[in-house]
Amino acid sequence: LTVPVVTLIAWATGNDLVFALGAPEMIVMVSSLVL
C-alpha cells in the first residue's frame, strides 16, 4: 500500500526531484517497519 501512495504523492507534486529525494526515505521507513 505504501508504494502506490508514494507514486500518487509524486504524481500530485509533479516534481521528479521530490520523488527522487522522497523515495529512498520512504524505502528506509518501510524497511524499518517491516524489520
URNOR-V482062 format. One record per residue. SS is DSSP state (h for helix, s for strand, l for the rest). PHI is phi in whole degrees, -180 to 180 (none if undefined). Layout:
BEGIN
SS_PHI ; SS_PHI
END
This chain:
BEGIN
l_none ; h_-73 ; h_-60 ; h_-60 ; h_-63 ; h_-62 ; h_-64 ; h_-66 ; h_-64 ; h_-64 ; h_-68 ; h_-66 ; h_-73 ; l_69 ; l_-120 ; h_-64 ; h_-67 ; h_-63 ; h_-67 ; h_-64 ; h_-83 ; h_-84 ; h_-59 ; h_-59 ; h_-65 ; h_-65 ; h_-62 ; h_-64 ; h_-64 ; h_-64 ; h_-61 ; h_-66 ; h_-69 ; h_-67 ; l_-76
END
